[in-house]
Amino acid sequence: MFAYSTIIGNSRLRRVNVQFINSHWPDDGRVRTAVLAMVYFGAVANVPVVWDMADLTMGTMALINLSCHPAAVAAGVPRC
């Protein structure tokens, strides 16, 4: 259940961020395929590798969100 809710939450964040940057929806087919591939990789890989990759990707997402926040405020995007 935790993995499913994490995928749903991160998918929502991805959609909102990409829509803000590009003003249109991305090709969801390629993204969903990549997500399924990573879920499979996480199921078969060693646990330390999976956790290290998860930390890296979540840190990258946080840096992107933090760097986009001032631009969103300057553009007058309403807060949630």
N, C-alpha and C positions, 0 to 999 in steps of 0.2 A: 504494500500500500504506500509506503514511504517513497519508493522509486517512482511509482505512477504519479503521485501528487507532485513530486519534484519535476518530472517531465512536463506535466501540465503547467506548473508555475513558470518554469523557464521558457516554455513555448510562448506563453503570454507575454513575458518580458521581451522576448525576441521580436515578436510581432509589433509591439508598441515601439520599440527602438528603431526597427527597420522602417516602419511607417513614418516615424518622425524624420529620419534621415533622408529617405527616398520619396516620400509622399505617395507611395503606392505599396501594395502587398507584394511580397516576394513570391517566387515559385515554390509553393509548399511541397510539391512532390520531391524535389531534390533535398529539401531540408528534412522531411519526414524519413526519407531513405537514409540520410546521414544519422538521424537520431536512432533509427532501428539498428544500424550498423554499430553504433556506439553502445547500445543496450546489449547487443550480442557480445561485443568485445568485453564489456563489463561482466558478463556472465561467465566467460571462459578464461579471462586473464587472472593473473595473480592479484591478490587483494592489495598489496602495497602499491602496485602499478596503477590500479584502478583509483585508489585514494589520491595518489600523487597527480594523476590526470584530472581528477575532479577538482582538487585544490587549484590547479593551474587554470582550468577553464572558468571556475567561479571567480577567481581573482581577476582574470582578464575581463570578465563581464562587469565586475565591480568597477574596474578602471574606466571602461567605456562609459558606464552610467555616470560616474563622477565627472568625467570630462564633458559629457553632453549636458549635464544639468545647468551649468551657467549659460549655455547657448539657449536652452529651453526657457530659462527665466528671462533672458534678454529678448527673446522672440515673443514673450507674453503668453506662453503656453500655460493654461490653468493648472493648478496643482490638484492632485487626486484627493 
